[in-house]
Amino acid sequence: MPGAAVEVSGGEGKFVANVVSDAFAGLTPIKRHQLVYACVNDEITSGELHALTIVAKTPDEAD
């Protein structure tokens, strides 16, 4: 996601993504997750990414 701060941990197809972005302002948690999933759709489709836990916050929420 352009302009987002992203930290990813994990391995073997199972990852945790901590994403901080202004783009999440005013969005529901489901909409936030949809934005992140859209960025990794190719990896999910290929099977490279099996499980993803998403923590999606605005910069204000991350402080």
CHARMM-style PDB file with segment names, atoms N, HN, CA, C and O in Angstrom:
ATOM      1  N   MET     1       0.850  -1.175   0.000  1.00  0.00      PROA
ATOM      2  CA  MET     1       0.000   0.000   0.000  1.00  0.00      PROA
ATOM      3  C   MET     1       0.894   1.236   0.000  1.00  0.00      PROA
ATOM      4  O   MET     1       1.718   1.403   0.899  1.00  0.00      PROA
ATOM      5  N   PRO     2       0.743   2.079  -0.972  1.00  0.00      PROA
ATOM      6  CA  PRO     2       1.569   3.294  -1.035  1.00  0.00      PROA
ATOM      7  C   PRO     2       1.403   4.161   0.211  1.00  0.00      PROA
ATOM      8  O   PRO     2       0.284   4.449   0.636  1.00  0.00      PROA
ATOM      9  N   GLY     3       2.519   4.569   0.785  1.00  0.00      PROA
ATOM     10  HN  GLY     3       3.428   4.335   0.440  1.00  0.00      PROA
ATOM     11  CA  GLY     3       2.495   5.447   1.945  1.00  0.00      PROA
ATOM     12  C   GLY     3       2.245   4.757   3.269  1.00  0.00      PROA
ATOM     13  O   GLY     3       2.225   5.416   4.309  1.00  0.00      PROA
ATOM     14  N   ALA     4       2.054   3.450   3.258  1.00  0.00      PROA
ATOM     15  HN  ALA     4       2.070   2.915   2.413  1.00  0.00      PROA
ATOM     16  CA  ALA     4       1.779   2.716   4.491  1.00  0.00      PROA
ATOM     17  C   ALA     4       3.078   2.252   5.135  1.00  0.00      PROA
ATOM     18  O   ALA     4       4.064   1.972   4.453  1.00  0.00      PROA
ATOM     19  N   ALA     5       3.060   2.177   6.461  1.00  0.00      PROA
ATOM     20  HN  ALA     5       2.260   2.405   7.016  1.00  0.00      PROA
ATOM     21  CA  ALA     5       4.151   1.555   7.205  1.00  0.00      PROA
ATOM     22  C   ALA     5       3.732   0.107   7.435  1.00  0.00      PROA
ATOM     23  O   ALA     5       2.687  -0.151   8.033  1.00  0.00      PROA
ATOM     24  N   VAL     6       4.539  -0.834   6.965  1.00  0.00      PROA
ATOM     25  HN  VAL     6       5.388  -0.625   6.479  1.00  0.00      PROA
ATOM     26  CA  VAL     6       4.173  -2.246   7.022  1.00  0.00      PROA
ATOM     27  C   VAL     6       5.289  -3.039   7.684  1.00  0.00      PROA
ATOM     28  O   VAL     6       6.459  -2.913   7.323  1.00  0.00      PROA
ATOM     29  N   GLU     7       4.908  -3.860   8.659  1.00  0.00      PROA
ATOM     30  HN  GLU     7       3.957  -3.963   8.952  1.00  0.00      PROA
ATOM     31  CA  GLU     7       5.830  -4.810   9.285  1.00  0.00      PROA
ATOM     32  C   GLU     7       5.211  -6.191   9.134  1.00  0.00      PROA
ATOM     33  O   GLU     7       4.056  -6.403   9.504  1.00  0.00      PROA
ATOM     34  N   VAL     8       5.975  -7.126   8.593  1.00  0.00      PROA
ATOM     35  HN  VAL     8       6.913  -6.953   8.293  1.00  0.00      PROA
ATOM     36  CA  VAL     8       5.476  -8.481   8.374  1.00  0.00      PROA
ATOM     37  C   VAL     8       6.370  -9.455   9.121  1.00  0.00      PROA
ATOM     38  O   VAL     8       7.597  -9.359   9.074  1.00  0.00      PROA
ATOM     39  N   SER     9       5.739 -10.391   9.809  1.00  0.00      PROA
ATOM     40  HN  SER     9       4.743 -10.469   9.847  1.00  0.00      PROA
ATOM     41  CA  SER     9       6.490 -11.441  10.491  1.00  0.00      PROA
ATOM     42  C   SER     9       5.835 -12.782  10.176  1.00  0.00      PROA
ATOM     43  O   SER     9       4.698 -12.842   9.707  1.00  0.00      PROA
ATOM     44  N   GLY    10       6.564 -13.838  10.438  1.00  0.00      PROA
ATOM     45  HN  GLY    10       7.488 -13.790  10.818  1.00  0.00      PROA
ATOM     46  CA  GLY    10       6.046 -15.177  10.200  1.00  0.00      PROA
ATOM     47  C   GLY    10       6.828 -15.892   9.128  1.00  0.00      PROA
ATOM     48  O   GLY    10       7.933 -15.486   8.769  1.00  0.00      PROA
ATOM     49  N   GLY    11       6.250 -16.954   8.623  1.00  0.00      PROA
ATOM     50  HN  GLY    11       5.352 -17.284   8.915  1.00  0.00      PROA
ATOM     51  CA  GLY    11       6.891 -17.743   7.585  1.00  0.00      PROA
ATOM     52  C   GLY    11       6.096 -18.990   7.288  1.00  0.00      PROA
ATOM     53  O   GLY    11       5.062 -19.238   7.907  1.00  0.00      PROA
ATOM     54  N   GLU    12       6.575 -19.776   6.341  1.00  0.00      PROA
ATOM     55  HN  GLU    12       7.415 -19.574   5.838  1.00  0.00      PROA
ATOM     56  CA  GLU    12       5.931 -21.025   5.931  1.00  0.00      PROA
ATOM     57  C   GLU    12       4.467 -20.817   5.562  1.00  0.00      PROA
ATOM     58  O   GLU    12       3.618 -21.648   5.885  1.00  0.00      PROA
ATOM     59  N   GLY    13       4.172 -19.708   4.886  1.00  0.00      PROA
ATOM     60  HN  GLY    13       4.861 -19.033   4.624  1.00  0.00      PROA
ATOM     61  CA  GLY    13       2.817 -19.432   4.419  1.00  0.00      PROA
ATOM     62  C   GLY    13       1.907 -18.766   5.420  1.00  0.00      PROA
ATOM     63  O   GLY    13       0.776 -18.413   5.084  1.00  0.00      PROA
ATOM     64  N   LYS    14       2.379 -18.581   6.659  1.00  0.00      PROA
ATOM     65  HN  LYS    14       3.297 -18.868   6.931  1.00  0.00      PROA
ATOM     66  CA  LYS    14       1.554 -17.982   7.715  1.00  0.00      PROA
ATOM     67  C   LYS    14       2.236 -16.719   8.214  1.00  0.00      PROA
ATOM     68  O   LYS    14       3.349 -16.762   8.739  1.00  0.00      PROA
ATOM     69  N   PHE    15       1.548 -15.588   8.041  1.00  0.00      PROA
ATOM     70  HN  PHE    15       0.644 -15.553   7.614  1.00  0.00      PROA
ATOM     71  CA  PHE    15       2.166 -14.305   8.337  1.00  0.00      PROA
ATOM     72  C   PHE    15       1.253 -13.407   9.158  1.00  0.00      PROA
ATOM     73  O   PHE    15       0.035 -13.585   9.188  1.00  0.00      PROA
ATOM     74  N   VAL    16       1.873 -12.437   9.823  1.00  0.00      PROA
ATOM     75  HN  VAL    16       2.862 -12.291   9.799  1.00  0.00      PROA
ATOM     76  CA  VAL    16       1.174 -11.360  10.519  1.00  0.00      PROA
ATOM     77  C   VAL    16       1.637 -10.062   9.880  1.00  0.00      PROA
ATOM     78  O   VAL    16       2.837  -9.809   9.775  1.00  0.00      PROA
ATOM     79  N   ALA    17       0.685  -9.238   9.454  1.00  0.00      PROA
ATOM     80  HN  ALA    17      -0.290  -9.443   9.540  1.00  0.00      PROA
ATOM     81  CA  ALA    17       1.005  -7.944   8.847  1.00  0.00      PROA
ATOM     82  C   ALA    17       0.458  -6.831   9.726  1.00  0.00      PROA
ATOM     83  O   ALA    17      -0.749  -6.736   9.949  1.00  0.00      PROA
ATOM     84  N   ASN    18       1.356  -5.995  10.222  1.00  0.00      PROA
ATOM     85  HN  ASN    18       2.337  -6.073  10.041  1.00  0.00      PROA
ATOM     86  CA  ASN    18       0.973  -4.789  10.948  1.00  0.00      PROA
ATOM     87  C   ASN    18       1.080  -3.640   9.960  1.00  0.00      PROA
ATOM     88  O   ASN    18       2.171  -3.304   9.497  1.00  0.00      PROA
ATOM     89  N   VAL    19      -0.065  -3.038   9.639  1.00  0.00      PROA
ATOM     90  HN  VAL    19      -0.950  -3.311  10.014  1.00  0.00      PROA
ATOM     91  CA  VAL    19      -0.119  -2.012   8.604  1.00  0.00      PROA
ATOM     92  C   VAL    19      -0.681  -0.730   9.203  1.00  0.00      PROA
ATOM     93  O   VAL    19      -1.755  -0.736   9.805  1.00  0.00      PROA
ATOM     94  N   VAL    20       0.049   0.367   9.038  1.00  0.00      PROA
ATOM     95  HN  VAL    20       0.922   0.372   8.549  1.00  0.00      PROA
ATOM     96  CA  VAL    20      -0.392   1.681   9.512  1.00  0.00      PROA
ATOM     97  C   VAL    20      -0.512   2.584   8.290  1.00  0.00      PROA
ATOM     98  O   VAL    20       0.451   2.782   7.549  1.00  0.00      PROA
ATOM     99  N   SER    21      -1.728   3.134   8.092  1.00  0.00      PROA
ATOM    100  HN  SER    21      -2.510   2.973   8.694  1.00  0.00      PROA
ATOM    101  CA  SER    21      -1.952   3.956   6.908  1.00  0.00      PROA
ATOM    102  C   SER    21      -3.069   4.963   7.143  1.00  0.00      PROA
ATOM    103  O   SER    21      -4.057   4.670   7.815  1.00  0.00      PROA
ATOM    104  N   ASP    22      -2.896   6.158   6.578  1.00  0.00      PROA
ATOM    105  HN  ASP    22      -2.093   6.397   6.032  1.00  0.00      PROA
ATOM    106  CA  ASP    22      -3.964   7.159   6.587  1.00  0.00      PROA
ATOM    107  C   ASP    22      -5.172   6.671   5.796  1.00  0.00      PROA
ATOM    108  O   ASP    22      -6.289   7.134   6.027  1.00  0.00      PROA
ATOM    109  N   ALA    23      -4.965   5.752   4.875  1.00  0.00      PROA
ATOM    110  HN  ALA    23      -4.057   5.375   4.688  1.00  0.00      PROA
ATOM    111  CA  ALA    23      -6.055   5.241   4.038  1.00  0.00      PROA
ATOM    112  C   ALA    23      -7.126   4.515   4.851  1.00  0.00      PROA
ATOM    113  O   ALA    23      -8.240   4.321   4.365  1.00  0.00      PROA
ATOM    114  N   PHE    24      -6.807   4.115   6.076  1.00  0.00      PROA
ATOM    115  HN  PHE    24      -5.901   4.272   6.471  1.00  0.00      PROA
ATOM    116  CA  PHE    24      -7.759   3.398   6.917  1.00  0.00      PROA
ATOM    117  C   PHE    24      -8.725   4.319   7.662  1.00  0.00      PROA
ATOM    118  O   PHE    24      -9.694   3.843   8.253  1.00  0.00      PROA
ATOM    119  N   ALA    25      -8.479   5.612   7.644  1.00  0.00      PROA
ATOM    120  HN  ALA    25      -7.692   5.999   7.164  1.00  0.00      PROA
ATOM    121  CA  ALA    25      -9.318   6.561   8.390  1.00  0.00      PROA
ATOM    122  C   ALA    25     -10.770   6.451   7.930  1.00  0.00      PROA
ATOM    123  O   ALA    25     -11.068   6.518   6.737  1.00  0.00      PROA
ATOM    124  N   GLY    26     -11.658   6.281   8.896  1.00  0.00      PROA
ATOM    125  HN  GLY    26     -11.416   6.226   9.865  1.00  0.00      PROA
ATOM    126  CA  GLY    26     -13.088   6.226   8.620  1.00  0.00      PROA
ATOM    127  C   GLY    26     -13.594   4.900   8.087  1.00  0.00      PROA
ATOM    128  O   GLY    26     -14.783   4.767   7.800  1.00  0.00      PROA
ATOM    129  N   LEU    27     -12.712   3.913   7.949  1.00  0.00      PROA
ATOM    130  HN  LEU    27     -11.746   4.022   8.182  1.00  0.00      PROA
ATOM    131  CA  LEU    27     -13.121   2.618   7.414  1.00  0.00      PROA
ATOM    132  C   LEU    27     -13.379   1.614   8.531  1.00  0.00      PROA
ATOM    133  O   LEU    27     -12.766   1.680   9.596  1.00  0.00      PROA
ATOM    134  N   THR    28     -14.287   0.695   8.273  1.00  0.00      PROA
ATOM    135  HN  THR    28     -14.785   0.642   7.408  1.00  0.00      PROA
ATOM    136  CA  THR    28     -14.543  -0.393   9.211  1.00  0.00      PROA
ATOM    137  C   THR    28     -13.368  -1.368   9.172  1.00  0.00      PROA
ATOM    138  O   THR    28     -12.595  -1.368   8.214  1.00  0.00      PROA
ATOM    139  N   PRO    29     -13.229  -2.192  10.200  1.00  0.00      PROA
ATOM    140  CA  PRO    29     -12.155  -3.194  10.167  1.00  0.00      PROA
ATOM    141  C   PRO    29     -12.228  -4.095   8.928  1.00  0.00      PROA
ATOM    142  O   PRO    29     -11.190  -4.454   8.371  1.00  0.00      PROA
ATOM    143  N   ILE    30     -13.409  -4.455   8.499  1.00  0.00      PROA
ATOM    144  HN  ILE    30     -14.251  -4.164   8.952  1.00  0.00      PROA
ATOM    145  CA  ILE    30     -13.540  -5.313   7.315  1.00  0.00      PROA
ATOM    146  C   ILE    30     -13.022  -4.602   6.074  1.00  0.00      PROA
ATOM    147  O   ILE    30     -12.304  -5.207   5.277  1.00  0.00      PROA
ATOM    148  N   LYS    31     -13.366  -3.343   5.892  1.00  0.00      PROA
ATOM    149  HN  LYS    31     -13.949  -2.852   6.539  1.00  0.00      PROA
ATOM    150  CA  LYS    31     -12.888  -2.578   4.735  1.00  0.00      PROA
ATOM    151  C   LYS    31     -11.370  -2.421   4.779  1.00  0.00      PROA
ATOM    152  O   LYS    31     -10.710  -2.468   3.741  1.00  0.00      PROA
ATOM    153  N   ARG    32     -10.817  -2.234   5.969  1.00  0.00      PROA
ATOM    154  HN  ARG    32     -11.353  -2.196   6.812  1.00  0.00      PROA
ATOM    155  CA  ARG    32      -9.360  -2.130   6.114  1.00  0.00      PROA
ATOM    156  C   ARG    32      -8.695  -3.422   5.659  1.00  0.00      PROA
ATOM    157  O   ARG    32      -7.717  -3.400   4.912  1.00  0.00      PROA
ATOM    158  N   HSD    33      -9.235  -4.549   6.118  1.00  0.00      PROA
ATOM    159  HN  HSD    33     -10.030  -4.567   6.725  1.00  0.00      PROA
ATOM    160  CA  HSD    33      -8.673  -5.846   5.744  1.00  0.00      PROA
ATOM    161  C   HSD    33      -8.788  -6.075   4.242  1.00  0.00      PROA
ATOM    162  O   HSD    33      -7.876  -6.627   3.626  1.00  0.00      PROA
ATOM    163  N   GLN    34      -9.906  -5.654   3.651  1.00  0.00      PROA
ATOM    164  HN  GLN    34     -10.646  -5.206   4.152  1.00  0.00      PROA
ATOM    165  CA  GLN    34     -10.069  -5.811   2.207  1.00  0.00      PROA
ATOM    166  C   GLN    34      -8.995  -5.050   1.436  1.00  0.00      PROA
ATOM    167  O   GLN    34      -8.499  -5.536   0.420  1.00  0.00      PROA
ATOM    168  N   LEU    35      -8.634  -3.858   1.914  1.00  0.00      PROA
ATOM    169  HN  LEU    35      -9.038  -3.463   2.740  1.00  0.00      PROA
ATOM    170  CA  LEU    35      -7.568  -3.093   1.258  1.00  0.00      PROA
ATOM    171  C   LEU    35      -6.240  -3.847   1.309  1.00  0.00      PROA
ATOM    172  O   LEU    35      -5.501  -3.886   0.326  1.00  0.00      PROA
ATOM    173  N   VAL    36      -5.947  -4.442   2.458  1.00  0.00      PROA
ATOM    174  HN  VAL    36      -6.548  -4.410   3.257  1.00  0.00      PROA
ATOM    175  CA  VAL    36      -4.689  -5.185   2.599  1.00  0.00      PROA
ATOM    176  C   VAL    36      -4.721  -6.449   1.741  1.00  0.00      PROA
ATOM    177  O   VAL    36      -3.756  -6.748   1.038  1.00  0.00      PROA
ATOM    178  N   TYR    37      -5.827  -7.187   1.800  1.00  0.00      PROA
ATOM    179  HN  TYR    37      -6.610  -6.944   2.371  1.00  0.00      PROA
ATOM    180  CA  TYR    37      -5.937  -8.406   0.992  1.00  0.00      PROA
ATOM    181  C   TYR    37      -5.784  -8.117  -0.496  1.00  0.00      PROA
ATOM    182  O   TYR    37      -5.209  -8.926  -1.224  1.00  0.00      PROA
ATOM    183  N   ALA    38      -6.287  -6.984  -0.954  1.00  0.00      PROA
ATOM    184  HN  ALA    38      -6.754  -6.327  -0.362  1.00  0.00      PROA
ATOM    185  CA  ALA    38      -6.153  -6.620  -2.369  1.00  0.00      PROA
ATOM    186  C   ALA    38      -4.684  -6.513  -2.776  1.00  0.00      PROA
ATOM    187  O   ALA    38      -4.332  -6.774  -3.926  1.00  0.00      PROA
ATOM    188  N   CYS    39      -3.840  -6.134  -1.839  1.00  0.00      PROA
ATOM    189  HN  CYS    39      -4.125  -5.922  -0.905  1.00  0.00      PROA
ATOM    190  CA  CYS    39      -2.403  -5.986  -2.126  1.00  0.00      PROA
ATOM    191  C   CYS    39      -1.669  -7.321  -2.203  1.00  0.00      PROA
ATOM    192  O   CYS    39      -0.603  -7.408  -2.812  1.00  0.00      PROA
ATOM    193  N   VAL    40      -2.226  -8.350  -1.598  1.00  0.00      PROA
ATOM    194  HN  VAL    40      -3.093  -8.279  -1.104  1.00  0.00      PROA
ATOM    195  CA  VAL    40      -1.550  -9.653  -1.567  1.00  0.00      PROA
ATOM    196  C   VAL    40      -2.350 -10.739  -2.285  1.00  0.00      PROA
ATOM    197  O   VAL    40      -2.100 -11.929  -2.091  1.00  0.00      PROA
ATOM    198  N   ASN    41      -3.302 -10.334  -3.105  1.00  0.00      PROA
ATOM    199  HN  ASN    41      -3.505  -9.368  -3.262  1.00  0.00      PROA
ATOM    200  CA  ASN    41      -4.164 -11.292  -3.790  1.00  0.00      PROA
ATOM    201  C   ASN    41      -3.379 -12.305  -4.624  1.00  0.00      PROA
ATOM    202  O   ASN    41      -3.711 -13.490  -4.626  1.00  0.00      PROA
ATOM    203  N   ASP    42      -2.354 -11.857  -5.325  1.00  0.00      PROA
ATOM    204  HN  ASP    42      -2.084 -10.894  -5.324  1.00  0.00      PROA
ATOM    205  CA  ASP    42      -1.561 -12.778  -6.154  1.00  0.00      PROA
ATOM    206  C   ASP    42      -0.895 -13.856  -5.310  1.00  0.00      PROA
ATOM    207  O   ASP    42      -0.847 -15.019  -5.710  1.00  0.00      PROA
ATOM    208  N   GLU    43      -0.379 -13.472  -4.141  1.00  0.00      PROA
ATOM    209  HN  GLU    43      -0.418 -12.527  -3.816  1.00  0.00      PROA
ATOM    210  CA  GLU    43       0.285 -14.430  -3.255  1.00  0.00      PROA
ATOM    211  C   GLU    43      -0.720 -15.428  -2.674  1.00  0.00      PROA
ATOM    212  O   GLU    43      -0.394 -16.601  -2.489  1.00  0.00      PROA
ATOM    213  N   ILE    44      -1.929 -14.968  -2.390  1.00  0.00      PROA
ATOM    214  HN  ILE    44      -2.194 -14.015  -2.541  1.00  0.00      PROA
ATOM    215  CA  ILE    44      -2.969 -15.863  -1.880  1.00  0.00      PROA
ATOM    216  C   ILE    44      -3.386 -16.841  -2.979  1.00  0.00      PROA
ATOM    217  O   ILE    44      -3.491 -18.044  -2.741  1.00  0.00      PROA
ATOM    218  N   THR    45      -3.620 -16.318  -4.172  1.00  0.00      PROA
ATOM    219  HN  THR    45      -3.535 -15.341  -4.365  1.00  0.00      PROA
ATOM    220  CA  THR    45      -4.052 -17.143  -5.300  1.00  0.00      PROA
ATOM    221  C   THR    45      -3.020 -18.208  -5.652  1.00  0.00      PROA
ATOM    222  O   THR    45      -3.381 -19.333  -5.997  1.00  0.00      PROA
ATOM    223  N   SER    46      -1.741 -17.860  -5.568  1.00  0.00      PROA
ATOM    224  HN  SER    46      -1.448 -16.946  -5.288  1.00  0.00      PROA
ATOM    225  CA  SER    46      -0.676 -18.810  -5.911  1.00  0.00      PROA
ATOM    226  C   SER    46      -0.456 -19.862  -4.827  1.00  0.00      PROA
ATOM    227  O   SER    46       0.181 -20.885  -5.077  1.00  0.00      PROA
ATOM    228  N   GLY    47      -0.980 -19.618  -3.622  1.00  0.00      PROA
ATOM    229  HN  GLY    47      -1.498 -18.787  -3.419  1.00  0.00      PROA
ATOM    230  CA  GLY    47      -0.764 -20.534  -2.515  1.00  0.00      PROA
ATOM    231  C   GLY    47       0.471 -20.216  -1.705  1.00  0.00      PROA
ATOM    232  O   GLY    47       0.738 -20.864  -0.693  1.00  0.00      PROA
ATOM    233  N   GLU    48       1.232 -19.221  -2.142  1.00  0.00      PROA
ATOM    234  HN  GLU    48       1.015 -18.694  -2.964  1.00  0.00      PROA
ATOM    235  CA  GLU    48       2.431 -18.801  -1.412  1.00  0.00      PROA
ATOM    236  C   GLU    48       2.061 -18.289  -0.021  1.00  0.00      PROA
ATOM    237  O   GLU    48       2.799 -18.484   0.944  1.00  0.00      PROA
ATOM    238  N   LEU    49       0.915 -17.638   0.062  1.00  0.00      PROA
ATOM    239  HN  LEU    49       0.315 -17.479  -0.722  1.00  0.00      PROA
ATOM    240  CA  LEU    49       0.413 -17.092   1.325  1.00  0.00      PROA
ATOM    241  C   LEU    49      -0.835 -17.871   1.698  1.00  0.00      PROA
ATOM    242  O   LEU    49      -1.849 -17.817   1.002  1.00  0.00      PROA
ATOM    243  N   HSD    50      -0.749 -18.594   2.804  1.00  0.00      PROA
ATOM    244  HN  HSD    50       0.075 -18.637   3.370  1.00  0.00      PROA
ATOM    245  CA  HSD    50      -1.855 -19.453   3.230  1.00  0.00      PROA
ATOM    246  C   HSD    50      -2.716 -18.775   4.288  1.00  0.00      PROA
ATOM    247  O   HSD    50      -3.944 -18.844   4.223  1.00  0.00      PROA
ATOM    248  N   ALA    51      -2.097 -18.132   5.247  1.00  0.00      PROA
ATOM    249  HN  ALA    51      -1.100 -18.076   5.299  1.00  0.00      PROA
ATOM    250  CA  ALA    51      -2.825 -17.500   6.346  1.00  0.00      PROA
ATOM    251  C   ALA    51      -2.205 -16.145   6.647  1.00  0.00      PROA
ATOM    252  O   ALA    51      -0.983 -16.004   6.708  1.00  0.00      PROA
ATOM    253  N   LEU    52      -3.065 -15.149   6.835  1.00  0.00      PROA
ATOM    254  HN  LEU    52      -4.058 -15.262   6.785  1.00  0.00      PROA
ATOM    255  CA  LEU    52      -2.594 -13.798   7.112  1.00  0.00      PROA
ATOM    256  C   LEU    52      -3.423 -13.184   8.226  1.00  0.00      PROA
ATOM    257  O   LEU    52      -4.642 -13.051   8.114  1.00  0.00      PROA
ATOM    258  N   THR    53      -2.749 -12.814   9.293  1.00  0.00      PROA
ATOM    259  HN  THR    53      -1.759 -12.922   9.384  1.00  0.00      PROA
ATOM    260  CA  THR    53      -3.376 -12.047  10.361  1.00  0.00      PROA
ATOM    261  C   THR    53      -3.049 -10.590  10.100  1.00  0.00      PROA
ATOM    262  O   THR    53      -1.887 -10.233   9.907  1.00  0.00      PROA
ATOM    263  N   ILE    54      -4.078  -9.744  10.094  1.00  0.00      PROA
ATOM    264  HN  ILE    54      -5.022 -10.034  10.251  1.00  0.00      PROA
ATOM    265  CA  ILE    54      -3.894  -8.335   9.760  1.00  0.00      PROA
ATOM    266  C   ILE    54      -4.213  -7.467  10.967  1.00  0.00      PROA
ATOM    267  O   ILE    54      -5.262  -7.612  11.595  1.00  0.00      PROA
ATOM    268  N   VAL    55      -3.294  -6.563  11.279  1.00  0.00      PROA
ATOM    269  HN  VAL    55      -2.443  -6.445  10.769  1.00  0.00      PROA
ATOM    270  CA  VAL    55      -3.523  -5.503  12.259  1.00  0.00      PROA
ATOM    271  C   VAL    55      -3.435  -4.210  11.460  1.00  0.00      PROA
ATOM    272  O   VAL    55      -2.350  -3.804  11.044  1.00  0.00      PROA
ATOM    273  N   ALA    56      -4.581  -3.562  11.246  1.00  0.00      PROA
ATOM    274  HN  ALA    56      -5.463  -3.892  11.584  1.00  0.00      PROA
ATOM    275  CA  ALA    56      -4.654  -2.382  10.381  1.00  0.00      PROA
ATOM    276  C   ALA    56      -5.085  -1.173  11.204  1.00  0.00      PROA
ATOM    277  O   ALA    56      -6.191  -1.145  11.743  1.00  0.00      PROA
ATOM    278  N   LYS    57      -4.209  -0.174  11.297  1.00  0.00      PROA
ATOM    279  HN  LYS    57      -3.310  -0.197  10.858  1.00  0.00      PROA
ATOM    280  CA  LYS    57      -4.476   1.010  12.112  1.00  0.00      PROA
ATOM    281  C   LYS    57      -4.147   2.281  11.350  1.00  0.00      PROA
ATOM    282  O   LYS    57      -3.341   2.278  10.419  1.00  0.00      PROA
ATOM    283  N   THR    58      -4.786   3.372  11.764  1.00  0.00      PROA
ATOM    284  HN  THR    58      -5.440   3.375  12.521  1.00  0.00      PROA
ATOM    285  CA  THR    58      -4.394   4.689  11.276  1.00  0.00      PROA
ATOM    286  C   THR    58      -3.184   5.131  12.097  1.00  0.00      PROA
ATOM    287  O   THR    58      -2.912   4.544  13.144  1.00  0.00      PROA
ATOM    288  N   PRO    59      -2.456   6.148  11.648  1.00  0.00      PROA
ATOM    289  CA  PRO    59      -1.327   6.633  12.449  1.00  0.00      PROA
ATOM    290  C   PRO    59      -1.740   7.064  13.861  1.00  0.00      PROA
ATOM    291  O   PRO    59      -1.000   6.826  14.815  1.00  0.00      PROA
ATOM    292  N   ASP    60      -2.905   7.690  14.005  1.00  0.00      PROA
ATOM    293  HN  ASP    60      -3.507   7.883  13.230  1.00  0.00      PROA
ATOM    294  CA  ASP    60      -3.366   8.097  15.334  1.00  0.00      PROA
ATOM    295  C   ASP    60      -3.631   6.895  16.230  1.00  0.00      PROA
ATOM    296  O   ASP    60      -3.332   6.937  17.423  1.00  0.00      PROA
ATOM    297  N   GLU    61      -4.185   5.831  15.673  1.00  0.00      PROA
ATOM    298  HN  GLU    61      -4.428   5.797  14.704  1.00  0.00      PROA
ATOM    299  CA  GLU    61      -4.467   4.626  16.451  1.00  0.00      PROA
ATOM    300  C   GLU    61      -3.191   3.893  16.836  1.00  0.00      PROA
ATOM    301  O   GLU    61      -3.148   3.214  17.862  1.00  0.00      PROA
ATOM    302  N   ALA    62      -2.166   4.027  16.028  1.00  0.00      PROA
ATOM    303  HN  ALA    62      -2.201   4.579  15.195  1.00  0.00      PROA
ATOM    304  CA  ALA    62      -0.904   3.324  16.276  1.00  0.00      PROA
ATOM    305  C   ALA    62      -0.082   3.968  17.385  1.00  0.00      PROA
ATOM    306  O   ALA    62       0.794   3.327  17.966  1.00  0.00      PROA
ATOM    307  N   ASP    63      -0.361   5.231  17.677  1.00  0.00      PROA
ATOM    308  HN  ASP    63      -1.073   5.751  17.205  1.00  0.00      PROA
ATOM    309  CA  ASP    63       0.411   5.941  18.713  1.00  0.00      PROA
ATOM    310  C   ASP    63       0.038   5.518  20.099  1.00  0.00      PROA
ATOM    311  OT1 ASP    63       0.599   6.024  21.071  1.00  0.00      PROA
TER     312      ASP     63
END
